[in-house]
């Protein structure tokens, strides 16, 4: 269900002018510390590359 | 158009097939919703064409849901355009109405209205009055899509900034039937602020329209700030169709919304 919602949400964000990469979905169990760290590092790098949200600039 | 509908309703009421009929009538020069209960009392029944076709519409389905909750055993008739019929089917699918207790009396919208609404199917499956018009493409959606990402955000923020948070879009929506509404939950959206927290407020509502919105456009008509909500929800409907091959109200009402069942994974 979450996979479905995220797929819809990403496209809705794109339609309203927000980079859809700002929304990411990842499944990580509590026993997967390194995977969690990796996912967050990748996400952080992605967000840094995208730069500040124009939504934040507008506000 | 009015006379054909009157004849049909008269027959339904006189035969005892329905207990009452949710339609529209003229009252002191205005048009409003009315529950007709006698076959001899249909003189003022109209289909809602005041100055232009379909310029006076009400969420009759929503009134029907309320009435059916009070009288679950009775059968009621209701005036439906193509969009209203989609609303009925969606309400059946979400178990808000029992199809065995509803008798729709359909009318087809003229081409002019179909185009103004960008309606894919401006007629119900069966109708007693009007001519079948051609469906129309979602031009308004394509217009927004032709903009750059930056311009889209600017466009929507400008539109959403006009919101006075009257909840008119939600209150008039025939498929908004939740007892508790996220839009009023402080945990999700700051309540009490004007304009509301944007784009969160409107995106939240848009997400809740996914798999539900039947593109009747009443939200757009009710909005005192003229926010093009219909365009936003049309896009949501397109996304759901693309991802899950589902468009609320067009198929079999037994089919559930993809966001209501686990079902297949999205395409993208």
HADDOCK unambig.tbl for C-alpha pairs under 7 A between the chains (distance, minus, plus):
assign (segid A and resid 1 and name CA) (segid B and resid 259 and name CA) 6.81 0.50 0.50
assign (segid A and resid 1 and name CA) (segid B and resid 262 and name CA) 5.89 0.50 0.50
assign (segid A and resid 4 and name CA) (segid B and resid 265 and name CA) 6.54 0.50 0.50
assign (segid A and resid 4 and name CA) (segid B and resid 266 and name CA) 5.56 0.50 0.50
assign (segid A and resid 7 and name CA) (segid B and resid 266 and name CA) 6.74 0.50 0.50
assign (segid A and resid 7 and name CA) (segid B and resid 268 and name CA) 6.63 0.50 0.50
assign (segid A and resid 8 and name CA) (segid B and resid 239 and name CA) 6.42 0.50 0.50
assign (segid A and resid 12 and name CA) (segid B and resid 236 and name CA) 6.82 0.50 0.50
assign (segid A and resid 15 and name CA) (segid B and resid 145 and name CA) 6.75 0.50 0.50
assign (segid A and resid 15 and name CA) (segid B and resid 152 and name CA) 6.97 0.50 0.50
assign (segid A and resid 16 and name CA) (segid B and resid 152 and name CA) 5.53 0.50 0.50
assign (segid A and resid 16 and name CA) (segid B and resid 153 and name CA) 5.33 0.50 0.50
assign (segid A and resid 16 and name CA) (segid B and resid 156 and name CA) 6.23 0.50 0.50
assign (segid A and resid 17 and name CA) (segid B and resid 149 and name CA) 4.40 0.50 0.50
assign (segid A and resid 17 and name CA) (segid B and resid 150 and name CA) 5.83 0.50 0.50
assign (segid A and resid 17 and name CA) (segid B and resid 152 and name CA) 4.62 0.50 0.50
assign (segid A and resid 17 and name CA) (segid B and resid 153 and name CA) 4.06 0.50 0.50
assign (segid A and resid 18 and name CA) (segid B and resid 149 and name CA) 6.82 0.50 0.50
assign (segid A and resid 18 and name CA) (segid B and resid 153 and name CA) 6.61 0.50 0.50
